[in-house]
Amino acid sequence: MSWNFDNDRPIYAQLLERLQMQIVSGRYSPGDKLPSVRELAAAVNVNPNTMQKAFAELERSGLITTQRTSGRYVTEDTQMIRQVQKDLACGHIRQFIQKMKELGFSLEEIKALIENQTAFASQNKEENPLLLHEQSHFASQNKED
């Protein structure tokens, strides 16, 4: 289970994010025992001290707890897990909006694209809705000419 890491960010921060994702997505359920620092570090090919730093941050945030003799466990506080999930989602949304603005889209255009893609996802069509939109846009322009 080797994980790919981005060279532009600290590995412990990427480990922290990955573990948060695994918890909020249900890979690790509330109350689940986590692998030991050494086991997980070996599995993903990182230094155990780096993994320990990520675990310490998860514990500081309350997402995991340590029971001295039996290891680390995911919190049973489902409200906390849900809040972390929402916080992560909001972070991704902010990054997405920033990238779209860098591409030159207005907030209204971003909203329209999201609505378009949401409709596409709910219909499970094989066609790309952006291409369909562009084709219909160009078709209506050609009729006007």
PyMOL commands that set and color helices and strands:
alter all, ss='L'
color gray80, all
select helices_A, chain A and resi 11-24+37-44+48-61+78-102+107-123+129-144
alter helices_A, ss='H'
color red, helices_A
select strands_A, chain A and resi 64-67+71-74
alter strands_A, ss='S'
color yellow, strands_A
deselect
rebuild
show_as cartoon
